[in-house]
Amino acid sequence: MSIISLLIVLLIFCVCVWAVRAIMAAFGIGDPISTIVQVLVVLLFVLWLIQSLGFVGLGRIPDLR
C-alpha cells in the first residue's frame, strides 16, 4: 500500500468518524450508545488497516508448503 493510498484512507476514515459524531448529535442519541458506535467504527478501521498491511490474515488459511 502506497503512502498516497494510506493518506486517502486516513482522510476517508476521518470523514466517517466526523459523520458518525454529527449524526449521533443530530438525532440526540445518548452518550453510552454514541461511544459504543464510535468504538466499533474505530475497531473496524483498525482491523481493516491491519489486514491491508498484511499483518493478520483474517479469513485466510496460511499456505504451509
SULBEL-V88539 format. One record per residue. N is the residue number from 0. RES is the residue in one small letter. PHI is phi in radians with two decimals (NA if undefined). OMEGA is omega in degrees with one decimal (* if undefined). NEAR is the number of other C-alpha atoms within 12 Angstrom. Layout:
# SULBEL-V88539
N/RES/PHI/OMEGA/NEAR, N/RES/PHI/OMEGA/NEAR
This chain:
# SULBEL-V88539
0/m/NA/-177.7/14, 1/s/-1.42/-178.5/10, 2/i/-1.16/178.6/10, 3/i/-1.15/178.8/10, 4/s/-1.09/178.4/14, 5/l/-1.10/179.0/17, 6/l/-1.16/178.5/14, 7/i/-1.16/178.3/14, 8/v/-1.11/177.9/20, 9/l/-1.09/177.9/19, 10/l/-1.12/178.7/14, 11/i/-1.12/178.1/15, 12/f/-1.08/179.7/23, 13/c/-1.09/177.8/18, 14/v/-1.14/178.7/15, 15/c/-1.14/178.2/20, 16/v/-1.11/178.0/25, 17/w/-1.06/-178.9/17, 18/a/-1.13/178.4/17, 19/v/-1.10/179.8/25, 20/r/-1.14/-179.5/25, 21/a/-1.17/179.7/16, 22/i/-1.17/178.3/17, 23/m/-1.08/179.7/21, 24/a/-1.22/-178.2/16, 25/a/-1.15/-179.4/12, 26/f/-1.60/176.6/13, 27/g/1.19/179.6/13, 28/i/-1.29/-174.0/17, 29/g/-1.12/-174.9/15, 30/d/-1.11/-178.0/14, 31/p/-1.10/-179.7/12, 32/i/-1.21/178.5/17, 33/s/-1.07/179.3/22, 34/t/-1.14/179.9/18, 35/i/-1.10/179.9/17, 36/v/-1.13/179.0/22, 37/q/-1.12/178.1/25, 38/v/-1.14/177.8/17, 39/l/-1.11/178.1/16, 40/v/-1.10/-179.7/23, 41/v/-1.16/178.7/21, 42/l/-1.11/176.9/16, 43/l/-1.08/178.4/17, 44/f/-1.13/-178.7/21, 45/v/-1.12/177.3/19, 46/l/-1.07/178.1/18, 47/w/-1.12/-179.1/21, 48/l/-1.15/178.9/23, 49/i/-1.10/179.5/17, 50/q/-1.17/-177.9/17, 51/s/-1.23/176.4/18, 52/l/-1.44/173.8/17, 53/g/1.60/-179.0/13, 54/f/-1.42/-177.7/13, 55/v/-2.24/177.6/16, 56/g/-1.71/-179.3/16, 57/l/-1.18/177.0/15, 58/g/1.46/179.4/7, 59/r/-1.94/174.0/10, 60/i/-1.68/-177.8/9, 61/p/-1.16/178.1/9, 62/d/-1.48/-174.4/6, 63/l/-1.76/178.6/4, 64/r/-1.31/*/4
